[in-house]
Amino acid sequence: EIISSRTMLPLRFISENLGCSIVWVDATKTITITYES
């Protein structure tokens, strides 16, 4: 999706395809992205 001349991509899709794991913490409304090499 393009918003104000910026391309927005789904964070989960990009991160998981790069081999990262994603955790959403509803209580704090935060996202943690972890990459293990």
Contacts in CASP RR format, 6 or more apart in sequence:
PFRMAT RR
TARGET T0000
AUTHOR 0000-0000-0000
METHOD contacts of the structure
MODEL  1
EIISSRTMLPLRFISENLGCSIVWVDATKTITITYES
1 7 0 8 1.000
1 8 0 8 1.000
2 8 0 8 1.000
11 22 0 8 1.000
11 31 0 8 1.000
11 33 0 8 1.000
12 22 0 8 1.000
15 21 0 8 1.000
15 22 0 8 1.000
15 33 0 8 1.000
16 22 0 8 1.000
18 35 0 8 1.000
19 35 0 8 1.000
20 33 0 8 1.000
20 34 0 8 1.000
20 35 0 8 1.000
21 33 0 8 1.000
21 34 0 8 1.000
21 36 0 8 1.000
22 31 0 8 1.000
22 32 0 8 1.000
22 33 0 8 1.000
22 34 0 8 1.000
23 31 0 8 1.000
23 32 0 8 1.000
23 34 0 8 1.000
24 30 0 8 1.000
24 31 0 8 1.000
25 31 0 8 1.000
25 32 0 8 1.000
END
